[in-house]
């Protein structure tokens, strides 16, 4: 039996919309007490995008610390049509899992 190590590199691009009225200073303080010590919306945007990348099931819009967020993609998918996302966070999928490189090596 032959075994192969396959490394697939992908690229993901998102536009993360955050309503600063929903994720205000009071909300961020509560978030810091439970999760991470983020002090800016930029840090939250990064965390939201990184959690999205780690999702195996793309229709699952739940993100730890944020709840169910609105997800919209380039095919017309909008989680708001069938789910009840929290107000204030929308992930617009620009490009997701585009394969940029694949490397295959036989394991001897």
N, CA, C and O atoms as CSV, one atom per row, in Angstrom:
chain,resi,resn,atom,element,x,y,z
A,1,UNK,N,N,0.856,-1.176,0.000
A,1,UNK,CA,C,0.000,0.000,0.000
A,1,UNK,C,C,0.900,1.236,0.000
A,1,UNK,O,O,1.886,1.295,0.735
A,2,UNK,N,N,0.560,2.198,-0.810
A,2,UNK,CA,C,1.324,3.444,-0.872
A,2,UNK,C,C,0.612,4.520,-0.068
A,2,UNK,O,O,-0.617,4.578,-0.016
A,3,UNK,N,N,1.422,5.374,0.561
A,3,UNK,CA,C,0.877,6.492,1.342
A,3,UNK,C,C,1.460,7.781,0.792
A,3,UNK,O,O,2.608,7.825,0.349
A,4,UNK,N,N,0.640,8.836,0.829
A,4,UNK,CA,C,1.063,10.132,0.314
A,4,UNK,C,C,0.732,11.231,1.306
A,4,UNK,O,O,-0.328,11.231,1.930
A,5,UNK,N,N,1.636,12.139,1.434
A,5,UNK,CA,C,1.359,13.368,2.179
A,5,UNK,C,C,0.961,14.400,1.131
A,5,UNK,O,O,1.726,14.695,0.212
A,6,UNK,N,N,-0.257,14.951,1.281
A,6,UNK,CA,C,-0.765,15.931,0.315
A,6,UNK,C,C,-1.030,17.232,1.058
A,6,UNK,O,O,-1.839,17.277,1.986
A,7,UNK,N,N,-0.345,18.280,0.643
A,7,UNK,CA,C,-0.535,19.602,1.237
A,7,UNK,C,C,-1.244,20.496,0.223
A,7,UNK,O,O,-0.729,20.765,-0.862
A,8,UNK,N,N,-2.435,20.948,0.602
A,8,UNK,CA,C,-3.230,21.804,-0.269
A,8,UNK,C,C,-3.292,23.189,0.367
A,8,UNK,O,O,-3.754,23.339,1.498
A,9,UNK,N,N,-2.831,24.184,-0.352
A,9,UNK,CA,C,-2.863,25.564,0.121
A,9,UNK,C,C,-4.042,26.262,-0.535
A,9,UNK,O,O,-4.220,26.199,-1.752
A,10,UNK,N,N,-4.847,26.931,0.289
A,10,UNK,CA,C,-6.014,27.639,-0.248
A,10,UNK,C,C,-5.952,29.115,0.115
A,10,UNK,O,O,-5.190,29.535,0.986
A,11,UNK,N,N,-6.762,29.872,-0.566
A,11,UNK,CA,C,-6.876,31.302,-0.306
A,11,UNK,C,C,-8.341,31.620,-0.030
A,11,UNK,O,O,-9.230,31.155,-0.743
A,12,UNK,N,N,-8.588,32.419,1.013
A,12,UNK,CA,C,-9.949,32.813,1.380
A,12,UNK,C,C,-9.987,34.328,1.543
A,12,UNK,O,O,-9.117,34.905,2.195
A,13,UNK,N,N,-10.980,34.968,0.960
A,13,UNK,CA,C,-11.117,36.414,1.078
A,13,UNK,C,C,-12.538,36.745,1.518
A,13,UNK,O,O,-13.516,36.304,0.915
A,14,UNK,N,N,-12.622,37.530,2.580
A,14,UNK,CA,C,-13.921,37.910,3.136
A,14,UNK,C,C,-13.985,39.410,3.334
A,14,UNK,O,O,-12.971,40.076,3.546
A,15,UNK,N,N,-15.185,39.919,3.262
A,15,UNK,CA,C,-15.473,41.288,3.684
A,15,UNK,C,C,-16.343,41.137,4.930
A,15,UNK,O,O,-17.461,40.627,4.858
A,16,UNK,N,N,-15.822,41.583,6.067
A,16,UNK,CA,C,-16.530,41.435,7.331
A,16,UNK,C,C,-17.134,42.778,7.701
A,16,UNK,O,O,-16.423,43.769,7.869
A,17,UNK,N,N,-18.456,42.800,7.826
A,17,UNK,CA,C,-19.164,44.018,8.223
A,17,UNK,C,C,-19.505,43.917,9.703
A,17,UNK,O,O,-20.104,42.939,10.150
A,18,UNK,N,N,-19.113,44.947,10.461
A,18,UNK,CA,C,-19.393,44.983,11.894
A,18,UNK,C,C,-20.081,46.296,12.213
A,18,UNK,O,O,-19.548,47.371,11.937
A,19,UNK,N,N,-21.255,46.204,12.792
A,19,UNK,CA,C,-22.007,47.385,13.218
A,19,UNK,C,C,-21.471,47.811,14.584
A,19,UNK,O,O,-21.665,47.112,15.579
A,20,UNK,N,N,-20.802,48.953,14.627
A,20,UNK,CA,C,-20.202,49.421,15.877
A,20,UNK,C,C,-21.241,49.796,16.927
A,20,UNK,O,O,-20.897,49.975,18.096
A,21,UNK,N,N,-22.501,49.916,16.530
A,21,UNK,CA,C,-23.567,50.145,17.511
A,21,UNK,C,C,-23.943,48.848,18.225
A,21,UNK,O,O,-24.349,48.868,19.387
A,22,UNK,N,N,-23.805,47.722,17.524
A,22,UNK,CA,C,-24.094,46.420,18.130
A,22,UNK,C,C,-22.891,45.909,18.924
A,22,UNK,O,O,-23.042,45.429,20.047
A,23,UNK,N,N,-21.710,46.012,18.342
A,23,UNK,CA,C,-20.483,45.595,19.023
A,23,UNK,C,C,-19.826,46.836,19.616
A,23,UNK,O,O,-18.730,47.237,19.224
A,24,UNK,N,N,-20.521,47.420,20.559
A,24,UNK,CA,C,-20.049,48.656,21.198
A,24,UNK,C,C,-19.085,48.327,22.334
A,24,UNK,O,O,-18.746,47.162,22.541
A,25,UNK,N,N,-18.646,49.340,23.068
A,25,UNK,CA,C,-17.665,49.144,24.144
A,25,UNK,C,C,-18.192,48.221,25.244
A,25,UNK,O,O,-17.436,47.416,25.789
A,26,UNK,N,N,-19.458,48.327,25.568
A,26,UNK,CA,C,-20.045,47.445,26.582
A,26,UNK,C,C,-19.999,45.992,26.133
A,26,UNK,O,O,-19.641,45.107,26.910
A,27,UNK,N,N,-20.362,45.747,24.869
A,27,UNK,CA,C,-20.318,44.394,24.316
A,27,UNK,C,C,-18.887,43.875,24.314
A,27,UNK,O,O,-18.638,42.725,24.676
A,28,UNK,N,N,-17.944,44.729,23.904
A,28,UNK,CA,C,-16.548,44.303,23.835
A,28,UNK,C,C,-15.994,43.988,25.221
A,28,UNK,O,O,-15.185,43.072,25.365
A,29,UNK,N,N,-16.415,44.729,26.238
A,29,UNK,CA,C,-15.962,44.449,27.602
A,29,UNK,C,C,-16.428,43.068,28.045
A,29,UNK,O,O,-15.654,42.305,28.624
A,30,UNK,N,N,-17.688,42.745,27.776
A,30,UNK,CA,C,-18.214,41.420,28.115
A,30,UNK,C,C,-17.465,40.327,27.347
A,30,UNK,O,O,-17.163,39.268,27.897
A,31,UNK,N,N,-17.171,40.592,26.084
A,31,UNK,CA,C,-16.415,39.637,25.263
A,31,UNK,C,C,-15.027,39.400,25.871
A,31,UNK,O,O,-14.580,38.258,25.977
A,32,UNK,N,N,-14.354,40.476,26.265
A,32,UNK,CA,C,-13.016,40.368,26.862
A,32,UNK,C,C,-13.029,39.558,28.151
A,32,UNK,O,O,-12.072,38.840,28.440
A,33,UNK,N,N,-14.085,39.663,28.916
A,33,UNK,CA,C,-14.179,38.941,30.189
A,33,UNK,C,C,-14.312,37.435,29.988
A,33,UNK,O,O,-13.953,36.655,30.870
A,34,UNK,N,N,-14.827,37.025,28.831
A,34,UNK,CA,C,-15.071,35.606,28.581
A,34,UNK,C,C,-14.120,34.986,27.552
A,34,UNK,O,O,-13.742,33.823,27.690
A,35,UNK,N,N,-13.731,35.739,26.533
A,35,UNK,CA,C,-12.980,35.163,25.420
A,35,UNK,C,C,-11.574,35.746,25.294
A,35,UNK,O,O,-10.654,35.297,25.979
A,36,UNK,N,N,-11.404,36.727,24.438
A,36,UNK,CA,C,-10.079,37.285,24.142
A,36,UNK,C,C,-10.053,38.762,24.498
A,36,UNK,O,O,-11.095,39.417,24.551
A,37,UNK,N,N,-8.870,39.276,24.738
A,37,UNK,CA,C,-8.733,40.679,25.136
A,37,UNK,C,C,-8.614,41.603,23.922
A,37,UNK,O,O,-7.672,42.389,23.817
A,38,UNK,N,N,-9.571,41.498,23.018
A,38,UNK,CA,C,-9.593,42.356,21.832
A,38,UNK,C,C,-10.074,43.751,22.214
A,38,UNK,O,O,-11.014,43.908,22.993
A,39,UNK,N,N,-9.417,44.753,21.656
A,39,UNK,CA,C,-9.783,46.139,21.931
A,39,UNK,C,C,-10.246,46.902,20.700
A,39,UNK,O,O,-10.600,48.077,20.790
A,40,UNK,N,N,-10.245,46.238,19.552
A,40,UNK,CA,C,-10.633,46.946,18.331
A,40,UNK,C,C,-11.543,46.075,17.468
A,40,UNK,O,O,-11.539,44.849,17.570
A,41,UNK,N,N,-12.312,46.735,16.625
A,41,UNK,CA,C,-13.166,46.008,15.683
A,41,UNK,C,C,-12.320,45.258,14.660
A,41,UNK,O,O,-12.734,44.215,14.153
A,42,UNK,N,N,-11.150,45.781,14.361
A,42,UNK,CA,C,-10.241,45.103,13.426
A,42,UNK,C,C,-9.834,43.733,13.966
A,42,UNK,O,O,-9.772,42.763,13.210
A,43,UNK,N,N,-9.559,43.650,15.261
A,43,UNK,CA,C,-9.219,42.362,15.862
A,43,UNK,C,C,-10.398,41.400,15.780
A,43,UNK,O,O,-10.212,40.206,15.543
A,44,UNK,N,N,-11.599,41.910,15.972
A,44,UNK,CA,C,-12.796,41.062,15.853
A,44,UNK,C,C,-12.982,40.610,14.408
A,44,UNK,O,O,-13.320,39.450,14.169
A,45,UNK,N,N,-12.771,41.491,13.450
A,45,UNK,CA,C,-12.907,41.121,12.038
A,45,UNK,C,C,-11.943,39.986,11.695
A,45,UNK,O,O,-12.306,39.046,10.989
A,46,UNK,N,N,-10.719,40.081,12.198
A,46,UNK,CA,C,-9.739,39.029,11.947
A,46,UNK,C,C,-10.189,37.709,12.557
A,46,UNK,O,O,-10.120,36.668,11.903
A,47,UNK,N,N,-10.648,37.741,13.800
A,47,UNK,CA,C,-11.101,36.528,14.489
A,47,UNK,C,C,-12.302,35.903,13.777
A,47,UNK,O,O,-12.366,34.684,13.620
A,48,UNK,N,N,-13.241,36.726,13.352
A,48,UNK,CA,C,-14.433,36.249,12.655
A,48,UNK,C,C,-14.033,35.547,11.358
A,48,UNK,O,O,-14.529,34.459,11.064
A,49,UNK,N,N,-13.142,36.161,10.584
A,49,UNK,CA,C,-12.695,35.563,9.324
A,49,UNK,C,C,-11.924,34.272,9.573
A,49,UNK,O,O,-12.104,33.295,8.846
A,50,UNK,N,N,-11.068,34.254,10.593
A,50,UNK,CA,C,-10.301,33.050,10.889
A,50,UNK,C,C,-11.204,31.909,11.340
A,50,UNK,O,O,-10.965,30.758,10.975
A,51,UNK,N,N,-12.223,32.200,12.117
A,51,UNK,CA,C,-13.169,31.151,12.515
A,51,UNK,C,C,-13.916,30.617,11.298
A,51,UNK,O,O,-14.160,29.415,11.198
A,52,UNK,N,N,-14.274,31.491,10.387
A,52,UNK,CA,C,-14.973,31.074,9.164
A,52,UNK,C,C,-14.105,30.110,8.354
A,52,UNK,O,O,-14.605,29.113,7.833
A,53,UNK,N,N,-12.823,30.400,8.248
A,53,UNK,CA,C,-11.919,29.535,7.487
A,53,UNK,C,C,-11.876,28.136,8.088
A,53,UNK,O,O,-11.782,27.149,7.357
A,54,UNK,N,N,-11.943,28.044,9.403
A,54,UNK,CA,C,-11.835,26.750,10.085
A,54,UNK,C,C,-13.118,25.917,10.020
A,54,UNK,O,O,-13.101,24.745,10.396
A,55,UNK,N,N,-14.210,26.484,9.559
A,55,UNK,CA,C,-15.487,25.771,9.496
A,55,UNK,C,C,-15.444,24.685,8.417
A,55,UNK,O,O,-15.162,24.964,7.252
A,56,UNK,N,N,-15.723,23.464,8.819
A,56,UNK,CA,C,-15.802,22.377,7.840
A,56,UNK,C,C,-17.143,22.426,7.115
A,56,UNK,O,O,-17.217,22.181,5.911
A,57,UNK,N,N,-18.197,22.743,7.855
A,57,UNK,CA,C,-19.543,22.820,7.284
A,57,UNK,C,C,-19.842,24.279,6.971
A,57,UNK,O,O,-20.062,25.071,7.886
A,58,UNK,N,N,-19.854,24.635,5.732
A,58,UNK,CA,C,-19.998,26.037,5.321
A,58,UNK,C,C,-21.382,26.617,5.603
A,58,UNK,O,O,-21.536,27.838,5.639
A,59,UNK,N,N,-22.387,25.776,5.803
A,59,UNK,CA,C,-23.719,26.318,6.107
A,59,UNK,C,C,-23.893,26.591,7.600
A,59,UNK,O,O,-24.914,27.143,8.010
A,60,UNK,N,N,-22.912,26.213,8.414
A,60,UNK,CA,C,-22.966,26.472,9.851
A,60,UNK,C,C,-22.441,27.888,10.091
A,60,UNK,O,O,-21.262,28.161,9.870
A,61,UNK,N,N,-23.311,28.780,10.541
A,61,UNK,CA,C,-22.915,30.177,10.704
A,61,UNK,C,C,-22.560,30.538,12.145
A,61,UNK,O,O,-22.332,31.707,12.453
A,62,UNK,N,N,-22.512,29.531,13.033
A,62,UNK,CA,C,-22.188,29.802,14.438
A,62,UNK,C,C,-20.694,30.022,14.602
A,62,UNK,O,O,-19.886,29.215,14.143
A,63,UNK,N,N,-20.326,31.131,15.266
A,63,UNK,CA,C,-18.934,31.421,15.581
A,63,UNK,C,C,-18.801,31.618,17.083
A,63,UNK,O,O,-19.560,32.380,17.682
A,64,UNK,N,N,-17.852,30.944,17.685
A,64,UNK,CA,C,-17.628,31.010,19.124
A,64,UNK,C,C,-17.401,32.448,19.567
A,64,UNK,O,O,-16.516,33.135,19.058
A,65,UNK,N,N,-18.206,32.890,20.513
A,65,UNK,CA,C,-18.095,34.245,21.042
A,65,UNK,C,C,-18.998,35.255,20.354
A,65,UNK,O,O,-19.217,36.353,20.866
A,66,UNK,N,N,-19.523,34.880,19.186
A,66,UNK,CA,C,-20.340,35.801,18.404
A,66,UNK,C,C,-21.753,35.283,18.171
A,66,UNK,O,O,-22.671,36.069,17.938
A,67,UNK,N,N,-21.932,33.983,18.232
A,67,UNK,CA,C,-23.232,33.401,17.927
A,67,UNK,C,C,-23.364,33.133,16.440
A,67,UNK,O,O,-22.367,33.006,15.730
A,68,UNK,N,N,-24.603,33.048,15.974
A,68,UNK,CA,C,-24.852,32.825,14.548
A,68,UNK,C,C,-24.767,34.163,13.829
A,68,UNK,O,O,-25.533,35.083,14.112
A,69,UNK,N,N,-23.835,34.259,12.905
A,69,UNK,CA,C,-23.642,35.498,12.153
A,69,UNK,C,C,-24.253,35.340,10.762
A,69,UNK,O,O,-24.490,34.225,10.299
A,70,UNK,N,N,-24.497,36.444,10.119
A,70,UNK,CA,C,-25.040,36.408,8.757
A,70,UNK,C,C,-23.896,36.128,7.788
A,70,UNK,O,O,-22.842,36.760,7.853
A,71,UNK,N,N,-24.119,35.176,6.893
A,71,UNK,CA,C,-23.131,34.823,5.875
A,71,UNK,C,C,-23.785,34.962,4.509
A,71,UNK,O,O,-24.853,34.406,4.253
A,72,UNK,N,N,-23.125,35.711,3.641
A,72,UNK,CA,C,-23.604,35.877,2.268
A,72,UNK,C,C,-22.459,35.492,1.333
A,72,UNK,O,O,-21.302,35.811,1.603
A,73,UNK,N,N,-22.782,34.805,0.234
A,73,UNK,CA,C,-21.719,34.466,-0.700
A,73,UNK,C,C,-22.060,34.906,-2.116
A,73,UNK,O,O,-23.134,35.447,-2.381
A,74,UNK,N,N,-21.128,34.661,-3.005
A,74,UNK,CA,C,-21.223,35.102,-4.396
A,74,UNK,C,C,-22.218,34.285,-5.208
A,74,UNK,O,O,-22.513,34.650,-6.346
A,75,UNK,N,N,-22.749,33.184,-4.657
A,75,UNK,CA,C,-23.752,32.381,-5.349
A,75,UNK,C,C,-25.176,32.786,-4.986
A,75,UNK,O,O,-26.136,32.240,-5.531
A,76,UNK,N,N,-25.319,33.742,-4.067
A,76,UNK,CA,C,-26.637,34.171,-3.644
A,76,UNK,C,C,-27.077,33.580,-2.322
A,76,UNK,O,O,-28.164,33.889,-1.834
A,77,UNK,N,N,-26.236,32.725,-1.729
A,77,UNK,CA,C,-26.549,32.157,-0.417
A,77,UNK,C,C,-26.585,33.271,0.618
A,77,UNK,O,O,-25.701,34.128,0.643
A,78,UNK,N,N,-27.592,33.263,1.463
A,78,UNK,CA,C,-27.712,34.237,2.545
A,78,UNK,C,C,-28.323,33.512,3.743
A,78,UNK,O,O,-29.488,33.114,3.708
A,79,UNK,N,N,-27.532,33.343,4.803
A,79,UNK,CA,C,-28.003,32.579,5.954
A,79,UNK,C,C,-29.210,33.229,6.625
A,79,UNK,O,O,-29.927,32.566,7.375
A,80,UNK,N,N,-29.442,34.505,6.370
A,80,UNK,CA,C,-30.590,35.183,6.975
A,80,UNK,C,C,-31.914,34.640,6.432
A,80,UNK,O,O,-32.953,34.788,7.076
A,81,UNK,N,N,-31.884,34.020,5.266
A,81,UNK,CA,C,-33.097,33.477,4.659
A,81,UNK,C,C,-33.633,32.271,5.428
A,81,UNK,O,O,-34.835,32.009,5.384
A,82,UNK,N,N,-32.776,31.531,6.130
A,82,UNK,CA,C,-33.217,30.317,6.813
A,82,UNK,C,C,-32.785,30.250,8.274
A,82,UNK,O,O,-33.152,29.312,8.983
A,83,UNK,N,N,-32.023,31.218,8.725
A,83,UNK,CA,C,-31.501,31.201,10.077
A,83,UNK,C,C,-31.831,32.516,10.759
A,83,UNK,O,O,-32.365,33.424,10.122
A,84,UNK,N,N,-31.528,32.633,12.020
A,84,UNK,CA,C,-31.752,33.867,12.767
A,84,UNK,C,C,-30.423,34.394,13.286
A,84,UNK,O,O,-30.114,34.252,14.469
A,85,UNK,N,N,-29.633,35.006,12.399
A,85,UNK,CA,C,-28.324,35.493,12.845
A,85,UNK,C,C,-28.450,36.701,13.770
A,85,UNK,O,O,-29.453,37.415,13.758
A,86,UNK,N,N,-27.398,36.911,14.576
A,86,UNK,CA,C,-27.362,38.084,15.449
A,86,UNK,C,C,-27.216,39.329,14.591
A,86,UNK,O,O,-26.660,39.274,13.494
A,87,UNK,N,N,-27.712,40.436,15.084
A,87,UNK,CA,C,-27.548,41.700,14.373
A,87,UNK,C,C,-26.131,42.209,14.567
A,87,UNK,O,O,-25.553,42.058,15.643
A,88,UNK,N,N,-25.583,42.799,13.547
A,88,UNK,CA,C,-24.317,43.497,13.696
A,88,UNK,C,C,-23.110,42.879,13.029
A,88,UNK,O,O,-22.082,43.541,12.891
A,89,UNK,N,N,-23.206,41.600,12.599
A,89,UNK,CA,C,-22.053,40.961,11.960
A,89,UNK,C,C,-22.509,40.265,10.684
A,89,UNK,O,O,-23.431,39.450,10.701
A,90,UNK,N,N,-21.849,40.600,9.576
A,90,UNK,CA,C,-22.108,39.936,8.304
A,90,UNK,C,C,-20.773,39.574,7.674
A,90,UNK,O,O,-19.864,40.400,7.597
A,91,UNK,N,N,-20.666,38.329,7.225
A,91,UNK,CA,C,-19.492,37.889,6.474
A,91,UNK,C,C,-19.905,37.784,5.018
A,91,UNK,O,O,-20.755,36.969,4.659
A,92,UNK,N,N,-19.300,38.611,4.185
A,92,UNK,CA,C,-19.508,38.525,2.744
A,92,UNK,C,C,-18.351,37.714,2.174
A,92,UNK,O,O,-17.195,38.129,2.251
A,93,UNK,N,N,-18.667,36.566,1.608
A,93,UNK,CA,C,-17.631,35.699,1.056
A,93,UNK,C,C,-17.263,36.227,-0.328
A,93,UNK,O,O,-18.089,36.226,-1.241
A,94,UNK,N,N,-16.035,36.673,-0.474
A,94,UNK,CA,C,-15.536,37.151,-1.764
A,94,UNK,C,C,-14.968,35.970,-2.545
A,94,UNK,O,O,-15.267,35.785,-3.725
A,95,UNK,N,N,-14.154,35.183,-1.872
A,95,UNK,CA,C,-13.543,34.007,-2.480
A,95,UNK,C,C,-13.237,33.031,-1.360
A,95,UNK,O,O,-12.675,33.417,-0.335
A,96,UNK,N,N,-13.599,31.773,-1.545
A,96,UNK,CA,C,-13.419,30.818,-0.468
A,96,UNK,C,C,-12.820,29.526,-0.995
A,96,UNK,O,O,-13.319,28.924,-1.946
A,97,UNK,N,N,-11.752,29.125,-0.359
A,97,UNK,CA,C,-11.078,27.859,-0.620
A,97,UNK,C,C,-10.595,27.703,-2.053
A,97,UNK,O,O,-10.637,26.606,-2.611
A,98,UNK,N,N,-10.140,28.787,-2.643
A,98,UNK,CA,C,-9.529,28.674,-3.957
A,98,UNK,C,C,-8.176,27.998,-3.778
A,98,UNK,O,O,-7.335,28.482,-3.020
A,99,UNK,N,N,-7.965,26.904,-4.457
A,99,UNK,CA,C,-6.707,26.175,-4.333
A,99,UNK,C,C,-5.618,26.954,-5.062
A,99,UNK,O,O,-5.734,27.244,-6.253
A,100,UNK,N,N,-4.568,27.284,-4.332
A,100,UNK,CA,C,-3.469,28.038,-4.912
A,100,UNK,C,C,-2.253,27.154,-5.175
A,100,UNK,O,O,-1.412,27.481,-6.012
A,101,UNK,N,N,-2.161,26.023,-4.454
A,101,UNK,CA,C,-1.016,25.139,-4.630
A,101,UNK,C,C,-1.332,23.780,-4.007
A,101,UNK,O,O,-1.979,23.691,-2.963
A,102,UNK,N,N,-0.862,22.730,-4.670
A,102,UNK,CA,C,-0.986,21.375,-4.141
A,102,UNK,C,C,0.352,20.672,-4.295
A,102,UNK,O,O,0.952,20.674,-5.370
A,103,UNK,N,N,0.811,20.071,-3.203
A,103,UNK,CA,C,2.086,19.355,-3.222
A,103,UNK,C,C,1.852,17.936,-2.732
A,103,UNK,O,O,1.264,17.728,-1.671
A,104,UNK,N,N,2.313,16.962,-3.507
A,104,UNK,CA,C,2.131,15.555,-3.164
A,104,UNK,C,C,3.503,14.899,-3.038
A,104,UNK,O,O,4.349,15.006,-3.926
A,105,UNK,N,N,3.700,14.215,-1.901
A,105,UNK,CA,C,4.952,13.471,-1.685
A,105,UNK,C,C,4.611,12.074,-1.195
A,105,UNK,O,O,3.786,11.894,-0.299
A,106,UNK,N,N,5.255,11.105,-1.792
A,106,UNK,CA,C,5.060,9.741,-1.338
A,106,UNK,C,C,5.794,9.539,-0.024
A,106,UNK,O,O,6.933,9.972,0.145
A,107,UNK,N,N,5.113,8.867,0.906
A,107,UNK,CA,C,5.719,8.557,2.193
A,107,UNK,C,C,6.310,7.177,2.087
A,107,UNK,O,O,5.606,6.203,1.819
A,108,UNK,N,N,7.600,7.098,2.297
A,108,UNK,CA,C,8.292,5.793,2.130
A,108,UNK,C,C,8.368,5.036,3.421
A,108,UNK,O,O,8.912,3.932,3.459
